[in-house]
Structures are given as C-alpha cells and as structure tokens.
Amino acid sequence: MSVNLDAAPGAARTRARATAPRRRASGRSRVGALFVSPYVLFIVVVFAIPLVYTVWISFHRFYFTAPGTDIDSPWVGLSNYRDVFTDPVVGRAFLNILIFLVINVPLTVGLSLVLATALNAKIRGRSFFRAAFYVPYVTASVALVAVWQFLFGSDGFVNHLLGSHAPDPSWLVNSHLAMPMIAVFVTWKQLGFFVMLYLASLQNVGKELYEASAMDGAGRVRQFFSVTVPGVRPATTLVVIYAIITGANLFSEPYLLTGGGGPDHSSTSPVLLMYQKGIEQGHPDFAAALGVVLVAFVMVVSLAARKLTEKGD
C-alpha cells in the first residue's frame, strides 16, 4: 500500500485553519471576561453579598452593635416574617406602593411616549425642550421638594390660586391625597429620563412605516397607535419595569414631602418603613425580613408587567 506523503502537510494546514477560529474566539472570550470582571465584582460586592446577608439576618434575632462587641444572634426561623405579615403598618405601606404604581406607571409611560414623539419631530427649539424635560431628573431631590412645597404646601401657591376650593386638609397632609401627590411628583421628576429612552427607541422605527401608513390614509393619531406604539414596545417594557422598581424603592420623596410617611402612615413606603424600623427603632431583623418580602413583591409585579407589555409581540 502506498502513502501519499505530499498530502500530510495539506492536512496539517487544514487542521490549523479549522482550529484558528476557535483560538481567536477563545482569546476574545478571555478579553471580554477581563473587561466584564470589574462590573461582575461590583455586582457581587454591592448587591449579591448584602442580599445574602440580609436573608441571613431575617432568620435571626439581630441587633446593631458597636465595633468589637460580640453578641449572639439566635436563630428565630420565620418569626420576623410573621411579625412583618401581621404588622398593619406594613400592609398599609404596600397598599401605598400599589396606589403609587397605579398612578405613576401609566402616567410615566403615556406622558414620556407622547413627549418623546413630539420632541422627535422637527420643531423649533427642540434641543431646548429636550434639555428642559431632563433637568428635573438630574436635580437634587431636596431642591425639587422645596419647589413642590412652595406649590402645594398648606400656604402654597396653588392653594392661594384655588382659594376656598383648595382641599382641606391640604395636599401633602391629606390622607387621601398625599400618596397621589407623591406619585405625580415622582412622575414629573423622572419624566426626562424616560423621554430620552423613548427618543432613542424612536430612532429604530423606520420612516417608511410612517410613509406607508400615510399612503393608506392614516392620520397622526392613527400612526401613533399603529406604528409608534408597536415600534417602541421593547422600550415600553423597560420603562414599565424600571418605573416599578424605582417606585417600590420610594424613600426620599415621602420622607421629605410628608415628614416621614404621614399623615397616619398614608404615605409610608416599605423602604421608608425599613429605615424607621431598622435604624430609628433598632430592629434590623424586622427590616431585613421586610426587605426580602419587598424583593419578592417587586419580582412578581415586574414579571406580570413584562408579560402584559410583551403580550402583543
């Protein structure tokens, strides 16, 4: 039997060419992992480890102590969770968040999409209006709260305009109006960020779709609902989930606007209650259990919202 010696170098070159892409892909993967590793480390240190520690605290009787002081943290099982679910203030805090989300999320989605569509058109002063809507988002909450207090305080500008028609008690000290006012405030404050998200998404909606719909006789309103809304559905999902997460983590607004969740806990949020229980009253184990329940609540609501917004896909 004869052996073709000339074929051996060719076979080697073929194998080398076959393995070269794999080596390049492996090299790119290592480089990619190197660039991603700082962010992964950040996630682990800032989010993963504290979350695991919070879960551990929620199953123990835990107290904050001075550095160097060692006290026992006995296992208490579901005792902290039982306290959370039987506390009426916790139930009111979650009800407040539901009220907030029912007002804030539709307002955020509707206003930001309409404004983004308007600002995407060729109008005079478009850059000015884009910046104007974004300024409240990057402004410190304390400064914005001062503006809101000037407008809606008991002796505020709006009450002077309304005169005898002003609500009594006033907006921010009214148990029925406090949380809706906070929802409107947060909508106004964060609107610029969501407008920018929608503006970026609108760049991917083809102009030919608008031209085709115009040829079929569709007006601007019909184009908005038939072309714009479906075209930015992925952005809508992001906006809804982000609004839910930020709303569920509400803290500074009720703390500053209503003096810590008043009146009668009508504007208390779960995160504000965690601060009050864990820091002010010295029950971090209760606060940890409440935090775990809040995480589960946000996950369930976010998944339901995602299913709802992606239903038309």
C-alpha positions in Angstrom: 0.0 0.0 0.0 1.4 3.4 -1.0 1.2 6.5 1.2 0.9 10.0 -0.3 3.5 12.0 1.7 2.5 15.2 0.0 -1.0 15.1 1.5 0.3 15.3 5.1 1.3 19.0 5.1 -2.1 19.8 3.4 -4.0 18.0 6.1 -2.0 19.8 8.8 -2.8 23.2 7.2 -6.5 22.2 7.1 -6.5 21.3 10.8 -4.6 24.6 11.6 -7.2 26.6 9.7 -10.0 24.8 11.5 -8.6 25.4 14.9 -7.6 29.1 14.3 -11.2 30.5 14.6 -11.6 28.6 17.9 -8.4 30.1 19.2 -9.5 33.5 18.2 -12.9 33.1 19.8 -11.3 31.8 23.0 -9.0 34.8 23.0 -11.9 37.2 22.5 -13.8 35.4 25.3 -10.9 35.9 27.7 -10.5 39.6 26.8 -14.3 40.0 27.2 -14.2 38.3 30.6 -11.4 40.6 31.6 -13.4 43.8 30.7 -16.6 42.4 32.4 -14.9 41.2 35.6 -14.9 44.7 37.4 -18.7 45.0 36.9 -19.2 41.4 38.0 -17.1 42.1 41.1 -19.2 45.3 41.7 -22.5 43.3 41.4 -21.2 40.6 43.8 -19.8 43.1 46.4 -22.6 45.7 46.3 -25.7 43.5 45.6 -25.2 39.8 45.9 -23.3 39.7 49.3 -25.6 42.2 51.0 -28.7 40.3 49.7 -27.4 37.0 51.1 -26.5 38.7 54.4 -30.0 40.3 54.6 -31.6 36.9 54.1 -29.4 35.5 56.9 -30.4 38.4 59.3 -34.1 37.9 58.5 -33.9 34.4 60.1 -32.1 35.6 63.3 -32.7 37.9 66.2 -30.2 40.5 65.2 -29.0 43.8 66.7 -26.6 46.5 65.6 -23.7 46.7 68.0 -20.6 48.9 68.5 -17.4 47.7 66.7 -15.7 45.0 68.7 -18.8 44.0 70.6 -19.9 40.4 70.1 -23.4 39.3 71.0 -25.4 36.2 70.0 -27.8 36.3 67.0 -30.1 33.3 67.8 -32.0 31.5 65.0 -35.7 32.5 65.1 -36.9 30.9 61.9 -39.9 32.7 60.4 -40.6 34.8 63.5 -39.5 38.0 61.8 -41.6 37.2 58.7 -44.6 36.6 60.9 -44.1 40.0 62.5 -43.9 41.6 59.1 -47.1 40.0 57.8 -49.1 40.8 61.0 -48.0 44.4 61.2 -50.8 46.7 59.9 -48.3 49.4 59.1 -46.6 47.0 56.7 -49.9 46.3 55.0 -50.6 50.0 54.6 -47.1 50.6 53.2 -47.6 48.0 50.4 -51.1 49.4 49.7 -49.5 52.8 49.4 -47.0 51.5 46.9 -49.8 49.9 44.9 -51.6 53.2 44.8 -48.4 54.9 43.7 -47.7 52.4 40.9 -51.3 52.6 39.6 -50.9 56.3 39.2 -47.2 56.7 38.4 -46.6 53.9 35.8 -49.4 54.8 33.4 -48.6 58.5 33.7 -44.9 57.8 33.1 -45.5 55.6 30.1 -48.1 57.8 28.5 -46.5 61.2 29.0 -43.0 60.2 28.2 -44.0 58.5 25.0 -46.2 61.4 23.8 -43.5 63.9 24.7 -40.8 61.8 23.0 -42.9 61.6 19.9 -43.3 65.3 19.8 -39.7 66.0 20.5 -38.7 63.6 17.8 -40.4 65.8 15.2 -38.6 68.8 13.6 -39.9 71.6 15.8 -38.3 74.9 16.7 -36.3 74.8 19.9 -36.3 71.0 20.1 -32.9 70.9 21.8 -34.1 73.3 24.5 -37.2 71.4 25.3 -35.2 68.1 25.5 -32.9 69.6 28.0 -35.7 71.3 29.9 -37.5 68.0 30.4 -34.3 66.3 31.5 -33.2 68.9 34.1 -35.5 67.8 36.9 -34.1 64.2 36.7 -30.6 65.4 37.4 -31.6 67.9 40.0 -31.2 67.0 43.7 -34.5 65.8 45.3 -34.1 68.2 48.2 -34.2 71.2 45.8 -37.2 69.8 43.9 -39.1 69.1 47.2 -38.6 72.8 48.1 -40.3 73.7 44.8 -43.1 71.3 45.4 -43.7 72.5 49.0 -43.8 76.1 47.6 -46.5 75.0 45.2 -48.6 72.5 47.2 -47.9 73.4 50.8 -50.6 74.4 53.2 -49.9 78.1 52.4 -48.6 77.3 48.9 -49.1 79.0 45.6 -51.7 76.5 44.3 -53.9 76.9 47.4 -53.8 80.7 47.0 -55.0 80.3 43.4 -57.8 77.9 44.4 -58.9 79.9 47.4 -61.9 78.3 49.0 -61.7 75.4 46.6 -58.4 74.2 48.0 -58.5 70.8 49.7 -58.8 70.8 53.5 -56.5 69.4 54.9 -54.0 70.5 52.2 -52.5 68.3 49.5 -49.5 66.9 51.4 -51.1 66.5 54.8 -54.3 64.9 53.4 -54.5 61.2 54.0 -56.3 60.7 50.6 -54.1 63.0 48.5 -50.6 62.6 50.0 -49.7 59.4 48.1 -51.2 60.5 44.7 -49.3 63.8 45.0 -46.1 61.9 45.6 -46.8 59.8 42.5 -47.3 62.9 40.4 -44.1 64.5 41.9 -42.0 61.4 41.0 -43.6 61.3 37.5 -42.6 64.9 36.9 -39.1 64.4 38.4 -38.2 61.3 36.3 -40.0 62.1 33.1 -36.9 63.4 31.3 -35.1 60.1 31.7 -37.9 58.1 30.2 -38.4 60.6 27.4 -34.7 60.0 26.5 -35.3 56.3 26.5 -38.2 56.6 24.1 -36.3 59.1 21.9 -33.5 56.5 21.5 -36.1 53.8 20.7 -37.9 56.0 18.1 -34.7 56.2 16.0 -35.2 52.5 15.2 -38.8 52.9 13.9 -38.4 53.1 10.1 -39.7 56.2 8.4 -41.0 54.0 5.6 -43.6 52.7 8.0 -45.0 56.2 8.6 -44.9 56.8 4.8 -46.8 53.6 4.1 -49.4 54.3 6.7 -49.8 57.9 5.4 -50.4 56.5 1.9 -53.1 54.2 3.4 -54.8 57.3 4.8 -53.7 57.1 8.4 -53.5 60.4 10.3 -51.1 61.3 13.0 -53.2 59.8 15.8 -53.6 56.5 13.9 -49.9 56.5 13.1 -49.1 56.9 16.7 -51.2 53.9 17.8 -50.5 51.7 14.7 -46.8 52.5 14.1 -45.2 54.3 17.1 -46.6 52.3 20.0 -45.8 48.8 18.5 -42.4 50.1 17.3 -41.3 51.1 20.8 -42.8 48.1 22.7 -39.4 46.9 23.9 -38.7 50.3 25.3 -42.1 50.4 26.9 -41.3 47.1 28.7 -38.0 48.7 30.0 -39.8 51.8 31.1 -42.6 49.9 32.9 -40.1 47.6 34.8 -37.8 50.5 35.7 -40.7 52.6 36.9 -41.9 49.7 39.1 -38.5 49.1 40.6 -37.9 52.8 41.4 -41.4 53.2 42.7 -41.1 50.2 45.0 -37.9 51.7 46.4 -39.5 55.0 47.2 -37.8 56.7 50.2 -36.7 60.3 49.9 -40.0 61.7 48.5 -42.3 60.6 51.4 -39.5 61.2 53.9 -39.1 64.8 52.7 -42.6 65.8 51.4 -44.8 64.4 54.1 -42.5 64.4 57.1 -41.7 60.7 57.2 -44.8 59.0 55.8 -47.7 61.0 57.3 -50.4 61.6 57.9 -51.2 58.3 59.8 -48.8 56.3 57.6 -50.8 57.2 54.4 -47.6 57.9 52.5 -45.3 55.4 54.2 -43.4 53.2 51.8 -41.8 49.8 52.6 -38.3 51.2 52.2 -39.1 54.2 54.5 -40.6 51.7 57.0 -37.4 49.6 56.8 -35.4 52.7 57.7 -37.7 53.6 60.6 -37.7 50.0 62.0 -34.1 49.1 61.3 -32.3 52.4 62.1 -34.5 54.6 64.2 -36.2 51.8 66.3 -33.3 49.3 66.3 -35.0 46.3 64.7 -32.8 45.4 61.7 -34.0 41.8 61.7 -37.6 43.0 61.1 -36.3 45.4 58.4 -34.3 42.6 56.8 -37.4 40.4 56.6 -39.4 43.3 55.2 -36.7 43.8 52.6 -36.8 40.2 51.4 -40.6 40.4 51.1 -40.2 43.6 49.1 -37.8 42.0 46.7 -40.3 39.1 46.1 -43.1 41.6 45.6 -41.1 43.6 43.0 -40.1 40.4 41.2 -43.7 39.3 40.9 -45.1 42.7 39.9 -42.2 43.2 37.3 -42.8 39.7 35.8 -46.5 40.4 35.5 -45.9 43.8 33.9 -43.4 42.2 31.4 -45.9 39.6 30.4 -48.5 42.3 29.9 -46.4 44.7 27.9 -45.0 41.9 25.7 -48.4 40.3 25.1 -48.7 41.9 21.6 -45.3 40.6 20.4 
